Amino acid sequence: MNRFREVKIASIVGIIGNLFLLIIKSIIGIISNSQAMIADAFNSAGDIFSSFMTFIGNKIASTPSDDDHNLGHGKAEYIYSLLISIVMILMTITIFKNSFSSILNGSKYTFSIWLIIVCLTTMIVKASLYLYTNSISKKYNNLLIKANSKDHRNDFFITTLNLISVIFAENNFYLLDGIVGIGIAIWIFITAVNIFKESYDVLMDKSIDSVTKQKVFEIIKRHKEVKKIIHFNSTPVGYRYQISFTIYVNGNLSTFKSHDIANKLEKEIIRELDEIYLAVIHVNPMKITVKKCNNKRKKLIDSK
């Protein structure tokens, strides 16, 4: 599928881009003893891990369904996104500790024009990666790439703050270096928590969102044969959902006709809503007079 192929390419591009940034940030950060630059290098190391996890998670998620996994392997995206968020949270501890120590001890670093060059290079690379991954994220609604995209966006603004601290350091104001390092840690932590929550919700089978559910009911409303809907359930299957519900139809219809209504409705929902992976509809007969049929049906469906 194009979805998995494009995510694979994006993850590889992310690994290469972040590896390049890790090398130049580490070298300049260690030489200059800039805590903000070293923290930024740690961030790039985390980005490499995130891109690698995206690659692995995407590869597993693209595996077709089998006898052991009837609904496919789509949740791998969320398992690996969860791992990415945990590593990001752990990484913030080291960054925060080093930056706080820099403030308390009054650590200084050697100003170099290379600090500015590295910052500008990082901003260009991260802006490019963000635009690239964000377009794929919107196109395919992939949480792994969405996490990477947010990370690239955050890195751009973080490096902007880093650049400001470097400029201040040229005027012998070093306190901002440690403050920026702490700011980076906090920003990474917030991003990681958001990714963790989104992944956790899917893995814990969070129900379908209200907007998509309403779309399903709008499709059902087009079928006048459906008199009542009960037992609507949904289960995440990767980035999509499996839904099931029971419909009531006129009890005077034949078994073939009533199930034909359900079959057509299932196909219609799947065809029109990319968010739905599978629709399973159970049919029950309803005894209802012709006179009150339409009014009762409208009342029951509108109440959902």
N, C-alpha and C positions, 0 to 999 in steps of 0.2 A: 504494500500500500504506500502511496505517496506520503501519508502522514508519518509513518515510521521511518521511511527513507530520509525525509527532510529533517526529522528530529535527530537522526543518526549523524547526518552531515553537520548539523548545527553543533552537536556535542563535540565532534572532532575539531571543528573550527575553534570552539571555546577552549579546548585543551591546548591547542597550539598557541592561541593568542595569550592565554593566561600564563603559560609556561615562559613565553618570551618576557612578559611583564614581571614574573617572579624573579627571573635571573637579573634583570637590570635593576629592579627595586632592591634586591638583596645586596647586590654589589655596592650600589651607591649608599644604601641605608647603613651598612656596616662600616664603610669607609668614613662616612660623615657622622656616624653615631646618632642619626635622627630617629627618634622613637616613632614619630608619625610615619616616616618612610618604612621603618621596619614593620610597624603594624600593618601598613599597606601591603607589604610583602607577604605577611601572614595571611592577609585577606586573599591575595592572589593564589597562595597555596591552597586555601580553602576552595577557591573558584575552580582550580584544577580538579580537586576531588569531586566537586559538584558536577562538573562536566563529565567526569569519568562515570559517576553514578548515573547520570542521565543516559550515557551510552549503554551501560549495562541494563538499567531498568527498562529502557526503550527496547532493547533486544529481547528481553524476556516478555515484555508486554505484547510484542508483535507476534509471538508464538501462537498459532491457531489453537482452538479448543481441542481437547482430546478426551479420552475416557476418564482420566483422573481429574480434569478441569473442564467440566462441561460448558462453563460460561467464559472460557478463555483465560488469559493471564493478564488482563488489563490492570488489575490492582497492583501489579508490580511497579507501575508508575508511582503509586502513592506510598508503597513500602520504601522505595529508594528515595523519594522526596522526604519521607520521615527521617531516614538516615542522614540525609544532607542537612536537615534542620538541626539535628542533634549535634553533629560535628561542628556546625557553625556556632552553636551555643557554647560548646566546650572551648572553641577557639577564642571566644570573646574574653574568657577568664584570663588567658595568658596576655592578651593585648591590654586589657584593663590593668592588670597587675604591673606590667612593665611601664605603662604610661603614668600610672599613679606614682610609682617609684621615681620616675623622672621628675615629676612635679615636686615631691618631697625632698629629693636630694639635689634639686637644682641642676640637673644634668644639662650640659651644653653639647652642641655638635658643631662641626666645621661646615660653614656655609660653602656651597659649591654651585656653580652655574648648572652643573649636571643634575642637581636636585630639581631645578626648574624644568630642564629638558625632559627628565623622566616623568614629571607630573604632566606636562603637556602631551607627551607621547601616550601616557596612560589614558588621558581624557579622550584623545582621538580614537584609540583602540576600543575603549569601553563604549563610547558613543556609537561607533560602528557596530559593535556586537549587540548593543541594546536594540538598535533599529532593526537589525537582522532577526534576532530571536523574538522580539516583540511581535513582528509581523507573522512569524510562524505560530506563536502562542495564540494570537487572535484567530488565525486561520483554522487551527486544529483543536483549540481548547485543551492543550496538553500542560498538566501541572508541572512536570519536570522542566519543560522549556520556560514556562511561566516563572518558575523559581529562578532559573538562570537569568531570564530577562530582568527581573527585579534586582537581582544581584549586580548585573552590569550597570543598571541605572543608578543604584546606590553607590557603586564604585566611582561613577563619574562625579557625583556630588561630593563624595568623601575625598577624592583626589583634589577637587577644587579647594576644599578646606585645607588640605595638605599644602597646596601651592601657596595659599594665603599665609600659613604658618612659616613657610620657607622665606617668603618676602619679609615677614616681620623679623625673622632671625637675622637677616642681613643687617638689620638695625639694632642687633644685640638684644632683641626681645625674644627669649627662648621659652617662656612659660607657655605660650600658645602651642608649642610642639606637643607637650604632654596632654594638654587639654584636647587637642585634635585627636590624639591617640585614643583618649577616653570616649570622645564623640564617635569615633569609628566603631569602637567596641559596642556602644549602646545601639548604634544604627544596625549593626550586624545582628545583634541580639533580637531587636524588634522584628526584623525581617525573618529571622529564623523561627520565632514564635508564631508568626502568621502562617508560614509554610507548614509548620508542625500542626497547627490547628486545622488547616484545610485538608491535610493528609489524614489526620486522625478522624475527622468527620466522615470521610469516605470509607475508611477501613472499619469504622463502627457502623456502617450501613446507614448513614444519614439519609433521610427521605429526600425525594426529588424537590427542587425548588418550586415555589408557588407559581412562578411565571410559566414554567414548562407544564406544570400540572393543569393550569388554566387552558393552555393550548390543547391539551388532550381532551378536556371537557368541551372545548369549542368544536372539536372534530366530532365528538360523540353527539353533540346537539344536532348535527346535520342529519343524523339518522333518526327519523321519526318513529321507527319501529321500537326504539329503546325507550322503555317507560320508567325505568328506575336504575340507579347505580349504587352499589354498596361494596364494602370490603376493598377499597382502593389501597393497594400497597405498592411500594417501590423499593428496589435494591440496586445500589451502585454496581456497575460492571465496568471497571476501568473508568474511563471518562464519560461513559454513558449509563443508562439505567434500564433495568428490567422492571416492567410494571405488570400488575395483575389486578383484575377487578371482576365483579359479578354484575351482569346486566339482567334485567327482567324484560321479557317480551310477551306479547299476547299469547296466552296459553292455548289459544285455538290454532296457532301456527303448527305446521308439521315439524318434527325433529330436524329434518333436513333443512327446512327453511330457516328455523331459528338459529341453527349452527352456521348456516351460510352467512347470516347477518353478522355473527361474531367474527367469522373468518375474514370477511371483507373489511370489517372495522379494524382488526389487527393489522392487516396489510396497509391500510390507509394511514394508520398512526405511524407505523415504521417508515413508510415512504415519505411522509411529510415532515417528520420530526427526527432530525439527525441525533438528537439527545437520547432517543429511545432505541435500545439495542434489541429488545424483545417485548412483545405485548402478549399476555396470556389472559383470555377472557372466558369466564365461566357463564353459562346461560341458565337462567331459571324462568319457568313459566309464570305468568301473572294473570289472574282472572280480573278482567276489567271491562266495563261497559263501553260501547263505542262512543256514546254521548259525552262521557267524561274523560275519554282517553287523552285527548290533546292537552286539556287544561291540567290534568294530573301529572302528565309527563313533564310539562314545562315547569311546574312547581317543584317537582322532585329534583330535576337536574339543576335548576337555578339555585336551589338551596345548598348545593355543593360548593 
